[in-house]
Amino acid sequence: MKKSMILIAMAALMLMVTGCRKEEYASPAVYGKVFCDMSHPIVGDSVFLKAEVADWGDCINSATYTWTIKKKPDGPTKTITNKVYRQSGDKSLYEIPCSDPWIPTAAGQYTISMSAEFRYTLGDANSVMHGSARAKDGMVTIYAN
């Protein structure tokens, strides 16, 4: 009788352990600073803006990036928006955020910011299927020809 109680207790314990599974939730990516892909861009170059990735997030199906470029001190503002999707078979989006090409028309210093809107393949901890994040602002100097 004692042996059968021990076996039943062990079986119940095994069922409890194997039945426990960590819940999986979506989470937004975390970004560092925005930067330019060229070390010495000049007026007329095709410039690509990128953001450092501190954490890839989880279960991100697509991201819409909005890049805002403002000439210092009171120049015009340009906005570039692009959308990317996770690769088929990947659990989440694992691509460094990169803008469509920007062709600066004037030399000077520019402040660059990036915000991201996400669509998840799974809900987050609150069952929400979307999220957002921002990168830290960066600076880029465009040089004359």
Summary of the structure (lengths in Angstrom):
residues: 145
radius of gyration: 23.5
end to end distance: 91.4
largest distance: 91.4
contacts: 410
relative contact order: 0.26
helix: 12%
strand: 46%
